[in-house]
């Protein structure tokens, strides 16, 4: 038996879309059918060429739980689109906020499990493992729930942003930063990494669930996608060796208020000696044991090629 409607947690789902008509129906159906929660989906569309804006406009006219933000803007990437959602959505009436991509499939209890986990653990942020899947029928369980480390939030996200659910308190603080620092956040490449970093840097507890309630679709148009396979390894290796990863870490550290932290100041200047020292602190910088080794090796490589 379902509890009375007025006791159900209210969730603002922030969905960023771009040329999403191919998969969006399945994603929206899985969000709107979430069990034991009240959902409102706020949609921001990066100017598209496949009719995505019209599709959502038509849906909004029929479905009161879908709110389409004004269309026509070009954001040029998922992170900027999500930052727009953080700036413009009114969170006053919600208990929690969730991020959503346009092409995944949420299992029916995804949001309820997240809300229960947050309430039971007295945490403000939640993410989880996922099951990646391909149109070919292939699927792969992706574990993100390795134990958190002292500094992991400066160097990686807490998992795919599409698993993120966080409290209104955290959402309102993120909104204030997104509004005040809109120009600086333009260069942040991953909204989920920033969200996790802000939470941890500002004393909010974050839980990474050892459970997958989301089918994480993989296809050629994924901006980042799952960290599995040779192609993903090559992409991330290039991002590391050109200094992008540490540059993003420095940028995010500055935007979440850690620019004067002694640990950040030691490595953020980009010197070879400082980067070498960071390599020996890899155990506190990444959660997954294999990733700690790769992080240390990447820092060693950057001591040779350098970064700014």
C-alpha positions in Angstrom: 0.0 0.0 0.0 1.4 3.4 -1.0 1.7 6.1 1.7 -0.5 9.2 1.4 0.6 11.5 -1.3 1.3 14.5 1.0 4.0 12.4 2.8 5.9 11.6 -0.3 9.2 13.4 -0.9 9.1 16.0 -3.6 12.0 15.9 -6.1 13.0 18.5 -8.7 14.6 16.6 -11.5 16.9 18.8 -13.6 17.2 17.3 -17.1 19.6 18.7 -19.7 18.8 17.9 -23.3 20.4 18.3 -26.7 19.3 16.5 -29.9 17.6 13.9 -27.6 14.5 12.9 -29.5 15.8 9.4 -30.2 15.8 8.2 -26.6 14.0 10.9 -24.5 10.6 9.2 -24.4 12.0 6.1 -22.6 13.9 8.3 -20.2 10.9 10.5 -19.4 8.7 7.5 -18.9 11.1 6.0 -16.4 11.4 9.3 -14.5 7.6 10.1 -14.3 6.8 6.5 -13.2 9.1 6.7 -10.2 7.5 5.0 -7.2 6.6 6.6 -3.9 7.9 10.1 -4.8 6.5 13.3 -6.3 8.4 14.4 -9.3 8.7 17.6 -11.3 11.0 17.5 -14.3 12.7 20.8 -15.2 14.1 20.7 -18.7 16.8 22.9 -20.3 17.4 22.3 -24.0 20.7 23.3 -25.7 19.6 24.5 -29.1 18.9 21.4 -31.1 18.3 20.4 -34.7 16.2 17.3 -34.3 13.0 18.9 -32.8 13.9 18.3 -29.1 12.4 21.7 -28.2 9.1 21.1 -29.9 8.9 17.6 -28.4 9.2 19.0 -24.9 6.9 21.9 -25.6 4.2 19.4 -26.8 4.8 17.2 -23.7 4.6 20.2 -21.3 1.2 21.1 -22.7 -0.1 17.6 -21.8 2.0 16.8 -18.7 1.9 19.2 -15.7 4.9 17.5 -14.1 7.2 18.7 -16.9 8.4 22.3 -17.0 10.4 23.5 -20.1 12.7 26.4 -19.4 12.8 29.1 -22.1 14.5 27.7 -25.2 16.9 29.1 -27.9 20.1 29.4 -26.0 23.3 27.6 -27.1 25.2 26.2 -24.1 27.8 24.1 -26.0 28.0 21.3 -23.5 26.2 19.4 -20.8 28.0 21.1 -17.9 26.9 24.6 -19.0 23.4 23.3 -19.5 23.2 21.9 -16.0 24.6 25.1 -14.5 21.8 26.9 -16.3 19.4 24.6 -14.5 21.0 25.3 -11.2 20.8 29.0 -11.7 17.2 29.1 -13.0 15.1 26.4 -11.3 13.1 27.4 -8.2 13.9 24.8 -5.5 11.6 26.3 -2.9 8.9 23.6 -3.2 11.1 20.5 -3.3 12.7 18.3 -0.7 15.5 17.0 -3.0 17.1 17.7 -6.4 18.2 15.2 -8.9 20.2 15.4 -12.2 19.0 13.5 -15.2 20.5 12.8 -18.6 18.3 12.5 -21.7 18.9 8.9 -22.7 19.1 6.6 -19.6 16.5 4.4 -18.0 15.7 4.8 -14.3 14.5 1.7 -12.5 11.2 2.3 -10.6 12.7 2.7 -7.1 15.7 4.8 -8.0 14.6 8.1 -6.4 12.9 6.5 -3.4 16.0 4.5 -2.6 18.1 7.7 -2.8 15.7 9.7 -0.6 15.6 6.9 2.0 19.4 6.5 2.0 19.9 10.3 2.5 17.3 10.4 5.4 18.7 7.3 7.1 22.4 8.4 6.8 21.8 12.0 7.6 23.7 12.9 4.4 23.0 15.7 1.9 24.3 14.1 -1.3 23.8 10.7 -2.9 25.2 8.9 -5.9 25.4 5.2 -6.9 26.8 2.4 -9.0 25.2 2.0 -12.5 24.6 -0.6 -15.1 26.0 0.6 -18.4 24.3 -0.8 -21.5 24.6 -0.6 -25.3 22.0 -0.9 -28.1 23.8 -4.1 -29.0 22.5 -5.7 -25.9 25.8 -5.6 -24.0 25.7 -4.5 -20.4 28.3 -3.9 -17.7 28.0 -3.2 -14.0 30.1 -0.2 -13.1 31.1 0.1 -9.5 31.6 3.7 -8.2 31.1 3.0 -4.5 34.7 2.5 -3.4 35.4 4.1 0.0 35.8 7.9 -0.2 39.2 9.3 0.4 40.4 12.5 2.0 40.9 14.4 -1.3 39.1 12.3 -3.9 36.5 15.0 -4.5 39.1 17.3 -5.9 40.1 14.8 -8.6 37.0 12.9 -9.6 33.2 12.8 -9.4 31.2 10.6 -7.1 29.9 8.7 -10.1 27.8 9.6 -13.1 25.8 12.8 -12.5 22.6 11.0 -13.6 22.7 9.1 -10.3 23.0 12.3 -8.2 20.3 13.2 -5.7 20.9 15.9 -3.1 19.0 17.9 -0.5 17.4 21.3 -1.0 19.8 22.8 1.4 22.8 21.8 -0.7 20.9 22.7 -3.9 20.3 26.2 -2.7 23.9 26.7 -1.8 25.0 25.4 -5.2 22.5 27.7 -6.9 24.0 30.7 -5.1 27.5 29.8 -6.3 26.2 29.1 -9.8 24.6 32.6 -9.9 27.5 34.5 -8.4 30.2 32.7 -10.3 28.6 32.1 -13.7 31.5 33.5 -15.6 34.1 31.3 -13.8 32.0 28.2 -14.0 31.9 28.4 -17.8 35.3 26.6 -17.9 34.2 23.8 -15.5 33.9 20.7 -17.7 31.9 18.4 -15.5 29.0 19.6 -13.4 28.8 16.4 -11.4 32.4 16.7 -10.3 31.8 20.3 -9.3 28.7 19.3 -7.3 30.5 16.6 -5.4 33.5 18.8 -4.8 31.4 21.6 -3.4 29.5 19.3 -1.1 32.6 17.7 0.4 34.6 20.9 0.6 31.8 22.6 2.5 31.1 19.9 5.1 28.2 18.1 3.5 28.1 14.3 3.9 27.9 12.3 0.7 26.9 8.7 0.3 27.9 6.5 -2.7 25.4 3.6 -2.8 26.6 0.0 -3.5 23.5 -0.5 -5.7 22.6 0.3 -9.3 19.1 1.7 -9.9 20.0 3.2 -13.3 20.6 1.8 -16.7 23.3 4.1 -18.1 23.0 4.2 -21.9 26.2 4.2 -24.0 26.2 5.4 -27.6 28.3 7.5 -30.0 26.9 10.8 -28.9 27.8 10.4 -25.2 29.8 13.5 -24.2 31.8 11.5 -21.6 30.3 8.1 -21.0 31.3 5.2 -18.8 35.0 4.8 -17.9 35.4 1.3 -19.4 37.1 0.0 -22.5 40.1 1.0 -24.6 38.5 4.0 -26.2 37.5 5.4 -22.8 41.0 4.8 -21.5 42.6 6.6 -24.4 40.3 9.6 -24.0 41.1 9.9 -20.3 44.8 9.3 -20.9 44.9 12.3 -23.3 43.0 14.4 -20.8 45.5 13.5 -18.1 48.7 14.0 -20.2 47.6 17.4 -21.6 47.1 18.6 -18.0 43.3 19.0 -18.3 42.6 16.8 -15.3 44.8 18.8 -12.9 43.8 22.1 -14.4 40.1 21.2 -13.8 41.0 20.1 -10.3 42.6 23.5 -9.6 39.7 25.4 -11.1 37.2 23.4 -9.1 39.2 23.8 -5.9 39.1 27.6 -6.5 35.4 27.6 -7.1 34.4 25.6 -4.0 36.5 27.8 -1.7 39.7 25.8 -1.3 42.1 28.1 -3.1 43.9 28.9 0.1 44.0 25.4 1.4 47.6 24.3 2.1 47.1 21.0 0.2 45.7 22.7 -2.9 48.4 25.4 -2.9 51.1 22.8 -2.8 50.3 21.3 -6.2 48.0 23.8 -8.0 50.9 26.0 -9.1 51.9 23.3 -11.6 55.5 22.9 -10.8 57.2 19.6 -11.6 58.4 19.1 -8.0 54.9 19.8 -6.6 53.4 17.4 -9.1 55.9 14.7 -8.1 54.9 15.2 -4.4 51.2 14.8 -5.4 52.0 11.5 -7.1 52.9 10.1 -3.6 49.6 11.2 -2.2 47.6 9.3 -4.8 46.1 7.0 -2.1 44.1 10.0 -0.8 43.2 11.4 -4.2 41.2 8.6 -5.9 38.8 5.9 -4.5 39.4 2.9 -6.7 42.7 1.2 -6.1 43.5 0.9 -9.8 42.8 4.6 -10.3 45.2 5.5 -7.5 48.0 3.7 -9.4 47.0 5.5 -12.7 46.8 8.8 -10.9 50.3 8.4 -9.5 51.6 7.4 -12.9 49.9 10.4 -14.6 51.5 12.8 -12.0 54.9 11.2 -12.7 54.3 11.7 -16.5 53.3 15.3 -15.9 56.6 16.0 -14.1 58.3 15.2 -17.4 55.9 17.0 -19.9 54.8 19.7 -17.4 51.4 21.4 -17.1 50.3 25.0 -16.3 
